[in-house]
Amino acid sequence: MVTTLASDADILAQIDRFCSKHALKPSTFGRLSIGDANLITNLKADRSLTLKTARRIVDFMASYPTTPIEQKEAA
């Protein structure tokens, strides 16, 4: 069985879509997800995530509350 891990670029693209969808500034996303307002800046400067940090980011996005409009669209 082969498992593919997301690259830093893949996660950055997911974060960009997430921030656009939820109207979050990159610094706010970083602060809320892992307590680092410079997260996006660091990723764009080609710094890499640890697996633990990547998991925290993905878990944050998965558990982020949806708005009533998003709930309607999902139904």
PDB file with one MODEL, atoms N, CA, C and O in Angstrom:
MODEL        1
ATOM      1  N   MET A   1       0.844  -1.180   0.000  1.00  0.00           N
ATOM      2  CA  MET A   1       0.000   0.000   0.000  1.00  0.00           C
ATOM      3  C   MET A   1       0.892   1.248   0.000  1.00  0.00           C
ATOM      4  O   MET A   1       1.825   1.354   0.796  1.00  0.00           O
ATOM      5  N   VAL A   2       0.596   2.174  -0.889  1.00  0.00           N
ATOM      6  CA  VAL A   2       1.367   3.403  -1.006  1.00  0.00           C
ATOM      7  C   VAL A   2       0.511   4.564  -0.511  1.00  0.00           C
ATOM      8  O   VAL A   2      -0.622   4.749  -0.954  1.00  0.00           O
ATOM      9  N   THR A   3       1.064   5.336   0.405  1.00  0.00           N
ATOM     10  CA  THR A   3       0.383   6.518   0.922  1.00  0.00           C
ATOM     11  C   THR A   3       1.162   7.741   0.465  1.00  0.00           C
ATOM     12  O   THR A   3       2.379   7.819   0.635  1.00  0.00           O
ATOM     13  N   THR A   4       0.452   8.685  -0.112  1.00  0.00           N
ATOM     14  CA  THR A   4       1.094   9.901  -0.584  1.00  0.00           C
ATOM     15  C   THR A   4       0.873  11.014   0.423  1.00  0.00           C
ATOM     16  O   THR A   4      -0.258  11.289   0.824  1.00  0.00           O
ATOM     17  N   LEU A   5       1.949  11.642   0.822  1.00  0.00           N
ATOM     18  CA  LEU A   5       1.864  12.777   1.734  1.00  0.00           C
ATOM     19  C   LEU A   5       1.750  14.060   0.928  1.00  0.00           C
ATOM     20  O   LEU A   5       2.337  14.182  -0.147  1.00  0.00           O
ATOM     21  N   ALA A   6       1.005  15.000   1.442  1.00  0.00           N
ATOM     22  CA  ALA A   6       0.896  16.304   0.788  1.00  0.00           C
ATOM     23  C   ALA A   6       2.210  17.051   0.934  1.00  0.00           C
ATOM     24  O   ALA A   6       2.855  17.002   1.982  1.00  0.00           O
ATOM     25  N   SER A   7       2.592  17.734  -0.115  1.00  0.00           N
ATOM     26  CA  SER A   7       3.809  18.552  -0.041  1.00  0.00           C
ATOM     27  C   SER A   7       3.488  19.870   0.657  1.00  0.00           C
ATOM     28  O   SER A   7       2.324  20.203   0.879  1.00  0.00           O
ATOM     29  N   ASP A   8       4.531  20.605   0.996  1.00  0.00           N
ATOM     30  CA  ASP A   8       4.331  21.932   1.588  1.00  0.00           C
ATOM     31  C   ASP A   8       3.538  22.820   0.629  1.00  0.00           C
ATOM     32  O   ASP A   8       2.688  23.597   1.066  1.00  0.00           O
ATOM     33  N   ALA A   9       3.808  22.713  -0.668  1.00  0.00           N
ATOM     34  CA  ALA A   9       3.092  23.515  -1.671  1.00  0.00           C
ATOM     35  C   ALA A   9       1.614  23.135  -1.707  1.00  0.00           C
ATOM     36  O   ALA A   9       0.753  24.003  -1.849  1.00  0.00           O
ATOM     37  N   ASP A  10       1.316  21.834  -1.580  1.00  0.00           N
ATOM     38  CA  ASP A  10      -0.081  21.379  -1.557  1.00  0.00           C
ATOM     39  C   ASP A  10      -0.812  21.952  -0.343  1.00  0.00           C
ATOM     40  O   ASP A  10      -1.941  22.431  -0.455  1.00  0.00           O
ATOM     41  N   ILE A  11      -0.160  21.897   0.807  1.00  0.00           N
ATOM     42  CA  ILE A  11      -0.783  22.410   2.031  1.00  0.00           C
ATOM     43  C   ILE A  11      -0.953  23.923   1.938  1.00  0.00           C
ATOM     44  O   ILE A  11      -1.972  24.458   2.375  1.00  0.00           O
ATOM     45  N   LEU A  12       0.022  24.607   1.381  1.00  0.00           N
ATOM     46  CA  LEU A  12      -0.088  26.060   1.211  1.00  0.00           C
ATOM     47  C   LEU A  12      -1.271  26.398   0.306  1.00  0.00           C
ATOM     48  O   LEU A  12      -2.000  27.351   0.580  1.00  0.00           O
ATOM     49  N   ALA A  13      -1.471  25.640  -0.755  1.00  0.00           N
ATOM     50  CA  ALA A  13      -2.608  25.865  -1.647  1.00  0.00           C
ATOM     51  C   ALA A  13      -3.928  25.621  -0.909  1.00  0.00           C
ATOM     52  O   ALA A  13      -4.890  26.368  -1.089  1.00  0.00           O
ATOM     53  N   GLN A  14      -3.971  24.578  -0.082  1.00  0.00           N
ATOM     54  CA  GLN A  14      -5.174  24.312   0.719  1.00  0.00           C
ATOM     55  C   GLN A  14      -5.444  25.457   1.682  1.00  0.00           C
ATOM     56  O   GLN A  14      -6.589  25.876   1.855  1.00  0.00           O
ATOM     57  N   ILE A  15      -4.394  25.959   2.303  1.00  0.00           N
ATOM     58  CA  ILE A  15      -4.532  27.072   3.249  1.00  0.00           C
ATOM     59  C   ILE A  15      -5.034  28.316   2.519  1.00  0.00           C
ATOM     60  O   ILE A  15      -5.917  29.009   3.025  1.00  0.00           O
ATOM     61  N   ASP A  16      -4.490  28.606   1.348  1.00  0.00           N
ATOM     62  CA  ASP A  16      -4.932  29.772   0.572  1.00  0.00           C
ATOM     63  C   ASP A  16      -6.417  29.681   0.245  1.00  0.00           C
ATOM     64  O   ASP A  16      -7.147  30.663   0.387  1.00  0.00           O
ATOM     65  N   ARG A  17      -6.872  28.498  -0.195  1.00  0.00           N
ATOM     66  CA  ARG A  17      -8.303  28.313  -0.489  1.00  0.00           C
ATOM     67  C   ARG A  17      -9.136  28.475   0.778  1.00  0.00           C
ATOM     68  O   ARG A  17     -10.191  29.107   0.759  1.00  0.00           O
ATOM     69  N   PHE A  18      -8.656  27.901   1.875  1.00  0.00           N
ATOM     70  CA  PHE A  18      -9.363  27.977   3.149  1.00  0.00           C
ATOM     71  C   PHE A  18      -9.497  29.424   3.608  1.00  0.00           C
ATOM     72  O   PHE A  18     -10.576  29.850   4.021  1.00  0.00           O
ATOM     73  N   CYS A  19      -8.404  30.178   3.538  1.00  0.00           N
ATOM     74  CA  CYS A  19      -8.428  31.581   3.958  1.00  0.00           C
ATOM     75  C   CYS A  19      -9.386  32.393   3.099  1.00  0.00           C
ATOM     76  O   CYS A  19     -10.111  33.244   3.615  1.00  0.00           O
ATOM     77  N   SER A  20      -9.398  32.141   1.807  1.00  0.00           N
ATOM     78  CA  SER A  20     -10.323  32.851   0.921  1.00  0.00           C
ATOM     79  C   SER A  20     -11.768  32.513   1.268  1.00  0.00           C
ATOM     80  O   SER A  20     -12.621  33.397   1.356  1.00  0.00           O
ATOM     81  N   LYS A  21     -12.032  31.232   1.462  1.00  0.00           N
ATOM     82  CA  LYS A  21     -13.390  30.775   1.763  1.00  0.00           C
ATOM     83  C   LYS A  21     -13.915  31.355   3.070  1.00  0.00           C
ATOM     84  O   LYS A  21     -15.095  31.691   3.175  1.00  0.00           O
ATOM     85  N   HIS A  22     -13.043  31.473   4.064  1.00  0.00           N
ATOM     86  CA  HIS A  22     -13.464  31.914   5.397  1.00  0.00           C
ATOM     87  C   HIS A  22     -13.070  33.357   5.704  1.00  0.00           C
ATOM     88  O   HIS A  22     -13.213  33.815   6.838  1.00  0.00           O
ATOM     89  N   ALA A  23     -12.576  34.067   4.702  1.00  0.00           N
ATOM     90  CA  ALA A  23     -12.191  35.476   4.849  1.00  0.00           C
ATOM     91  C   ALA A  23     -11.220  35.681   6.020  1.00  0.00           C
ATOM     92  O   ALA A  23     -11.390  36.589   6.833  1.00  0.00           O
ATOM     93  N   LEU A  24     -10.210  34.824   6.085  1.00  0.00           N
ATOM     94  CA  LEU A  24      -9.183  34.936   7.119  1.00  0.00           C
ATOM     95  C   LEU A  24      -7.910  35.501   6.526  1.00  0.00           C
ATOM     96  O   LEU A  24      -7.505  35.127   5.426  1.00  0.00           O
ATOM     97  N   LYS A  25      -7.286  36.394   7.253  1.00  0.00           N
ATOM     98  CA  LYS A  25      -5.970  36.876   6.850  1.00  0.00           C
ATOM     99  C   LYS A  25      -4.965  35.755   7.114  1.00  0.00           C
ATOM    100  O   LYS A  25      -5.151  34.966   8.041  1.00  0.00           O
ATOM    101  N   PRO A  26      -3.908  35.677   6.314  1.00  0.00           N
ATOM    102  CA  PRO A  26      -2.902  34.624   6.535  1.00  0.00           C
ATOM    103  C   PRO A  26      -2.328  34.618   7.951  1.00  0.00           C
ATOM    104  O   PRO A  26      -2.117  33.553   8.530  1.00  0.00           O
ATOM    105  N   SER A  27      -2.079  35.792   8.503  1.00  0.00           N
ATOM    106  CA  SER A  27      -1.521  35.839   9.858  1.00  0.00           C
ATOM    107  C   SER A  27      -2.526  35.318  10.890  1.00  0.00           C
ATOM    108  O   SER A  27      -2.143  34.671  11.865  1.00  0.00           O
ATOM    109  N   THR A  28      -3.793  35.599  10.672  1.00  0.00           N
ATOM    110  CA  THR A  28      -4.833  35.103  11.578  1.00  0.00           C
ATOM    111  C   THR A  28      -4.918  33.584  11.482  1.00  0.00           C
ATOM    112  O   THR A  28      -5.033  32.898  12.498  1.00  0.00           O
ATOM    113  N   PHE A  29      -4.862  33.065  10.263  1.00  0.00           N
ATOM    114  CA  PHE A  29      -4.891  31.610  10.096  1.00  0.00           C
ATOM    115  C   PHE A  29      -3.735  30.962  10.848  1.00  0.00           C
ATOM    116  O   PHE A  29      -3.932  29.997  11.586  1.00  0.00           O
ATOM    117  N   GLY A  30      -2.542  31.487  10.662  1.00  0.00           N
ATOM    118  CA  GLY A  30      -1.374  30.920  11.335  1.00  0.00           C
ATOM    119  C   GLY A  30      -1.492  30.967  12.842  1.00  0.00           C
ATOM    120  O   GLY A  30      -1.148  30.009  13.534  1.00  0.00           O
ATOM    121  N   ARG A  31      -1.982  32.092  13.347  1.00  0.00           N
ATOM    122  CA  ARG A  31      -2.120  32.250  14.793  1.00  0.00           C
ATOM    123  C   ARG A  31      -3.163  31.278  15.351  1.00  0.00           C
ATOM    124  O   ARG A  31      -2.943  30.648  16.386  1.00  0.00           O
ATOM    125  N   LEU A  32      -4.306  31.162  14.655  1.00  0.00           N
ATOM    126  CA  LEU A  32      -5.368  30.284  15.142  1.00  0.00           C
ATOM    127  C   LEU A  32      -5.017  28.807  15.001  1.00  0.00           C
ATOM    128  O   LEU A  32      -5.364  28.001  15.864  1.00  0.00           O
ATOM    129  N   SER A  33      -4.334  28.451  13.922  1.00  0.00           N
ATOM    130  CA  SER A  33      -4.075  27.033  13.665  1.00  0.00           C
ATOM    131  C   SER A  33      -2.913  26.476  14.475  1.00  0.00           C
ATOM    132  O   SER A  33      -3.016  25.386  15.038  1.00  0.00           O
ATOM    133  N   ILE A  34      -1.810  27.212  14.539  1.00  0.00           N
ATOM    134  CA  ILE A  34      -0.641  26.669  15.251  1.00  0.00           C
ATOM    135  C   ILE A  34       0.032  27.679  16.176  1.00  0.00           C
ATOM    136  O   ILE A  34       1.082  27.391  16.751  1.00  0.00           O
ATOM    137  N   GLY A  35      -0.566  28.857  16.322  1.00  0.00           N
ATOM    138  CA  GLY A  35       0.009  29.861  17.208  1.00  0.00           C
ATOM    139  C   GLY A  35       1.198  30.601  16.618  1.00  0.00           C
ATOM    140  O   GLY A  35       2.025  31.135  17.357  1.00  0.00           O
ATOM    141  N   ASP A  36       1.294  30.639  15.280  1.00  0.00           N
ATOM    142  CA  ASP A  36       2.410  31.306  14.608  1.00  0.00           C
ATOM    143  C   ASP A  36       1.879  32.192  13.487  1.00  0.00           C
ATOM    144  O   ASP A  36       1.512  31.700  12.420  1.00  0.00           O
ATOM    145  N   ALA A  37       1.840  33.490  13.730  1.00  0.00           N
ATOM    146  CA  ALA A  37       1.321  34.433  12.742  1.00  0.00           C
ATOM    147  C   ALA A  37       2.169  34.470  11.469  1.00  0.00           C
ATOM    148  O   ALA A  37       1.701  34.948  10.436  1.00  0.00           O
ATOM    149  N   ASN A  38       3.393  33.980  11.526  1.00  0.00           N
ATOM    150  CA  ASN A  38       4.290  33.988  10.368  1.00  0.00           C
ATOM    151  C   ASN A  38       4.261  32.683   9.572  1.00  0.00           C
ATOM    152  O   ASN A  38       5.097  32.489   8.689  1.00  0.00           O
ATOM    153  N   LEU A  39       3.335  31.801   9.861  1.00  0.00           N
ATOM    154  CA  LEU A  39       3.261  30.506   9.195  1.00  0.00           C
ATOM    155  C   LEU A  39       3.274  30.636   7.675  1.00  0.00           C
ATOM    156  O   LEU A  39       4.114  30.021   7.017  1.00  0.00           O
ATOM    157  N   ILE A  40       2.371  31.415   7.108  1.00  0.00           N
ATOM    158  CA  ILE A  40       2.250  31.530   5.647  1.00  0.00           C
ATOM    159  C   ILE A  40       3.498  32.181   5.059  1.00  0.00           C
ATOM    160  O   ILE A  40       4.001  31.741   4.025  1.00  0.00           O
ATOM    161  N   THR A  41       3.994  33.217   5.709  1.00  0.00           N
ATOM    162  CA  THR A  41       5.212  33.877   5.249  1.00  0.00           C
ATOM    163  C   THR A  41       6.358  32.879   5.198  1.00  0.00           C
ATOM    164  O   THR A  41       7.119  32.857   4.231  1.00  0.00           O
ATOM    165  N   ASN A  42       6.487  32.059   6.225  1.00  0.00           N
ATOM    166  CA  ASN A  42       7.554  31.060   6.267  1.00  0.00           C
ATOM    167  C   ASN A  42       7.395  30.008   5.179  1.00  0.00           C
ATOM    168  O   ASN A  42       8.379  29.613   4.553  1.00  0.00           O
ATOM    169  N   LEU A  43       6.163  29.547   4.946  1.00  0.00           N
ATOM    170  CA  LEU A  43       5.939  28.558   3.886  1.00  0.00           C
ATOM    171  C   LEU A  43       6.268  29.141   2.514  1.00  0.00           C
ATOM    172  O   LEU A  43       6.842  28.460   1.664  1.00  0.00           O
ATOM    173  N   LYS A  44       5.905  30.397   2.304  1.00  0.00           N
ATOM    174  CA  LYS A  44       6.202  31.040   1.022  1.00  0.00           C
ATOM    175  C   LYS A  44       7.691  31.294   0.845  1.00  0.00           C
ATOM    176  O   LYS A  44       8.159  31.491  -0.276  1.00  0.00           O
ATOM    177  N   ALA A  45       8.441  31.290   1.948  1.00  0.00           N
ATOM    178  CA  ALA A  45       9.894  31.448   1.900  1.00  0.00           C
ATOM    179  C   ALA A  45      10.582  30.083   1.823  1.00  0.00           C
ATOM    180  O   ALA A  45      11.772  29.965   2.114  1.00  0.00           O
ATOM    181  N   ASP A  46       9.829  29.059   1.431  1.00  0.00           N
ATOM    182  CA  ASP A  46      10.329  27.692   1.236  1.00  0.00           C
ATOM    183  C   ASP A  46      10.773  26.994   2.511  1.00  0.00           C
ATOM    184  O   ASP A  46      11.621  26.102   2.465  1.00  0.00           O
ATOM    185  N   ARG A  47      10.223  27.382   3.629  1.00  0.00           N
ATOM    186  CA  ARG A  47      10.484  26.627   4.853  1.00  0.00           C
ATOM    187  C   ARG A  47       9.529  25.443   4.875  1.00  0.00           C
ATOM    188  O   ARG A  47       8.409  25.543   4.376  1.00  0.00           O
ATOM    189  N   SER A  48       9.949  24.345   5.437  1.00  0.00           N
ATOM    190  CA  SER A  48       9.149  23.122   5.440  1.00  0.00           C
ATOM    191  C   SER A  48       8.417  22.921   6.754  1.00  0.00           C
ATOM    192  O   SER A  48       8.852  23.370   7.814  1.00  0.00           O
ATOM    193  N   LEU A  49       7.293  22.234   6.647  1.00  0.00           N
ATOM    194  CA  LEU A  49       6.520  21.862   7.822  1.00  0.00           C
ATOM    195  C   LEU A  49       6.998  20.513   8.338  1.00  0.00           C
ATOM    196  O   LEU A  49       7.449  19.669   7.565  1.00  0.00           O
ATOM    197  N   THR A  50       6.897  20.316   9.634  1.00  0.00           N
ATOM    198  CA  THR A  50       7.084  18.973  10.172  1.00  0.00           C
ATOM    199  C   THR A  50       5.769  18.230   9.960  1.00  0.00           C
ATOM    200  O   THR A  50       4.732  18.855   9.739  1.00  0.00           O
ATOM    201  N   LEU A  51       5.804  16.918  10.025  1.00  0.00           N
ATOM    202  CA  LEU A  51       4.566  16.147   9.892  1.00  0.00           C
ATOM    203  C   LEU A  51       3.581  16.506  10.990  1.00  0.00           C
ATOM    204  O   LEU A  51       2.375  16.581  10.753  1.00  0.00           O
ATOM    205  N   LYS A  52       4.093  16.725  12.187  1.00  0.00           N
ATOM    206  CA  LYS A  52       3.232  17.078  13.325  1.00  0.00           C
ATOM    207  C   LYS A  52       2.523  18.413  13.078  1.00  0.00           C
ATOM    208  O   LYS A  52       1.328  18.539  13.345  1.00  0.00           O
ATOM    209  N   THR A  53       3.253  19.400  12.573  1.00  0.00           N
ATOM    210  CA  THR A  53       2.660  20.707  12.298  1.00  0.00           C
ATOM    211  C   THR A  53       1.663  20.623  11.149  1.00  0.00           C
ATOM    212  O   THR A  53       0.596  21.233  11.207  1.00  0.00           O
ATOM    213  N   ALA A  54       2.002  19.878  10.118  1.00  0.00           N
ATOM    214  CA  ALA A  54       1.084  19.698   8.985  1.00  0.00           C
ATOM    215  C   ALA A  54      -0.217  19.073   9.466  1.00  0.00           C
ATOM    216  O   ALA A  54      -1.296  19.482   9.036  1.00  0.00           O
ATOM    217  N   ARG A  55      -0.129  18.089  10.349  1.00  0.00           N
ATOM    218  CA  ARG A  55      -1.327  17.435  10.893  1.00  0.00           C
ATOM    219  C   ARG A  55      -2.155  18.431  11.688  1.00  0.00           C
ATOM    220  O   ARG A  55      -3.382  18.428  11.586  1.00  0.00           O
ATOM    221  N   ARG A  56      -1.511  19.282  12.479  1.00  0.00           N
ATOM    222  CA  ARG A  56      -2.241  20.295  13.258  1.00  0.00           C
ATOM    223  C   ARG A  56      -3.003  21.242  12.330  1.00  0.00           C
ATOM    224  O   ARG A  56      -4.143  21.611  12.611  1.00  0.00           O
ATOM    225  N   ILE A  57      -2.370  21.630  11.230  1.00  0.00           N
ATOM    226  CA  ILE A  57      -3.006  22.541  10.271  1.00  0.00           C
ATOM    227  C   ILE A  57      -4.206  21.876   9.616  1.00  0.00           C
ATOM    228  O   ILE A  57      -5.280  22.472   9.532  1.00  0.00           O
ATOM    229  N   VAL A  58      -4.030  20.652   9.156  1.00  0.00           N
ATOM    230  CA  VAL A  58      -5.119  19.924   8.500  1.00  0.00           C
ATOM    231  C   VAL A  58      -6.268  19.694   9.479  1.00  0.00           C
ATOM    232  O   VAL A  58      -7.432  19.855   9.112  1.00  0.00           O
ATOM    233  N   ASP A  59      -5.958  19.324  10.707  1.00  0.00           N
ATOM    234  CA  ASP A  59      -6.994  19.121  11.723  1.00  0.00           C
ATOM    235  C   ASP A  59      -7.738  20.421  12.018  1.00  0.00           C
ATOM    236  O   ASP A  59      -8.956  20.416  12.191  1.00  0.00           O
ATOM    237  N   PHE A  60      -7.009  21.530  12.077  1.00  0.00           N
ATOM    238  CA  PHE A  60      -7.636  22.831  12.315  1.00  0.00           C
ATOM    239  C   PHE A  60      -8.645  23.141  11.205  1.00  0.00           C
ATOM    240  O   PHE A  60      -9.775  23.541  11.484  1.00  0.00           O
ATOM    241  N   MET A  61      -8.237  22.956   9.956  1.00  0.00           N
ATOM    242  CA  MET A  61      -9.136  23.260   8.840  1.00  0.00           C
ATOM    243  C   MET A  61     -10.355  22.341   8.845  1.00  0.00           C
ATOM    244  O   MET A  61     -11.465  22.777   8.538  1.00  0.00           O
ATOM    245  N   ALA A  62     -10.152  21.081   9.190  1.00  0.00           N
ATOM    246  CA  ALA A  62     -11.262  20.123   9.206  1.00  0.00           C
ATOM    247  C   ALA A  62     -12.265  20.424  10.313  1.00  0.00           C
ATOM    248  O   ALA A  62     -13.457  20.157  10.158  1.00  0.00           O
ATOM    249  N   SER A  63     -11.801  20.969  11.416  1.00  0.00           N
ATOM    250  CA  SER A  63     -12.691  21.219  12.553  1.00  0.00           C
ATOM    251  C   SER A  63     -13.202  22.656  12.626  1.00  0.00           C
ATOM    252  O   SER A  63     -13.967  22.992  13.530  1.00  0.00           O
ATOM    253  N   TYR A  64     -12.793  23.503  11.691  1.00  0.00           N
ATOM    254  CA  TYR A  64     -13.196  24.906  11.717  1.00  0.00           C
ATOM    255  C   TYR A  64     -14.708  24.999  11.527  1.00  0.00           C
ATOM    256  O   TYR A  64     -15.256  24.347  10.638  1.00  0.00           O
ATOM    257  N   PRO A  65     -15.385  25.793  12.342  1.00  0.00           N
ATOM    258  CA  PRO A  65     -16.846  25.873  12.228  1.00  0.00           C
ATOM    259  C   PRO A  65     -17.281  26.472  10.893  1.00  0.00           C
ATOM    260  O   PRO A  65     -16.679  27.414  10.378  1.00  0.00           O
ATOM    261  N   THR A  66     -18.337  25.893  10.363  1.00  0.00           N
ATOM    262  CA  THR A  66     -18.890  26.410   9.114  1.00  0.00           C
ATOM    263  C   THR A  66     -19.950  27.450   9.423  1.00  0.00           C
ATOM    264  O   THR A  66     -20.557  27.445  10.493  1.00  0.00           O
ATOM    265  N   THR A  67     -20.160  28.332   8.476  1.00  0.00           N
ATOM    266  CA  THR A  67     -21.194  29.356   8.630  1.00  0.00           C
ATOM    267  C   THR A  67     -22.536  28.762   8.221  1.00  0.00           C
ATOM    268  O   THR A  67     -22.562  27.732   7.547  1.00  0.00           O
ATOM    269  N   PRO A  68     -23.653  29.381   8.609  1.00  0.00           N
ATOM    270  CA  PRO A  68     -24.963  28.878   8.180  1.00  0.00           C
ATOM    271  C   PRO A  68     -25.083  28.779   6.648  1.00  0.00           C
ATOM    272  O   PRO A  68     -25.728  27.861   6.141  1.00  0.00           O
ATOM    273  N   ILE A  69     -24.473  29.710   5.914  1.00  0.00           N
ATOM    274  CA  ILE A  69     -24.533  29.665   4.449  1.00  0.00           C
ATOM    275  C   ILE A  69     -23.804  28.431   3.936  1.00  0.00           C
ATOM    276  O   ILE A  69     -24.302  27.755   3.036  1.00  0.00           O
ATOM    277  N   GLU A  70     -22.628  28.123   4.495  1.00  0.00           N
ATOM    278  CA  GLU A  70     -21.884  26.942   4.088  1.00  0.00           C
ATOM    279  C   GLU A  70     -22.650  25.670   4.419  1.00  0.00           C
ATOM    280  O   GLU A  70     -22.602  24.703   3.659  1.00  0.00           O
ATOM    281  N   GLN A  71     -23.353  25.661   5.543  1.00  0.00           N
ATOM    282  CA  GLN A  71     -24.140  24.494   5.926  1.00  0.00           C
ATOM    283  C   GLN A  71     -25.274  24.277   4.919  1.00  0.00           C
ATOM    284  O   GLN A  71     -25.576  23.136   4.568  1.00  0.00           O
ATOM    285  N   LYS A  72     -25.901  25.357   4.455  1.00  0.00           N
ATOM    286  CA  LYS A  72     -26.969  25.241   3.454  1.00  0.00           C
ATOM    287  C   LYS A  72     -26.424  24.689   2.153  1.00  0.00           C
ATOM    288  O   LYS A  72     -27.038  23.818   1.536  1.00  0.00           O
ATOM    289  N   GLU A  73     -25.261  25.197   1.729  1.00  0.00           N
ATOM    290  CA  GLU A  73     -24.667  24.756   0.475  1.00  0.00           C
ATOM    291  C   GLU A  73     -24.284  23.291   0.521  1.00  0.00           C
ATOM    292  O   GLU A  73     -24.343  22.612  -0.505  1.00  0.00           O
ATOM    293  N   ALA A  74     -23.892  22.781   1.687  1.00  0.00           N
ATOM    294  CA  ALA A  74     -23.482  21.398   1.809  1.00  0.00           C
ATOM    295  C   ALA A  74     -24.680  20.447   1.804  1.00  0.00           C
ATOM    296  O   ALA A  74     -24.540  19.263   1.497  1.00  0.00           O
ATOM    297  N   ALA A  75     -25.842  20.966   2.141  1.00  0.00           N
ATOM    298  CA  ALA A  75     -27.056  20.125   2.237  1.00  0.00           C
ATOM    299  C   ALA A  75     -27.628  19.788   0.890  1.00  0.00           C
ATOM    300  O   ALA A  75     -28.640  19.093   0.805  1.00  0.00           O
TER     301      ALA A  75
ENDMDL
END
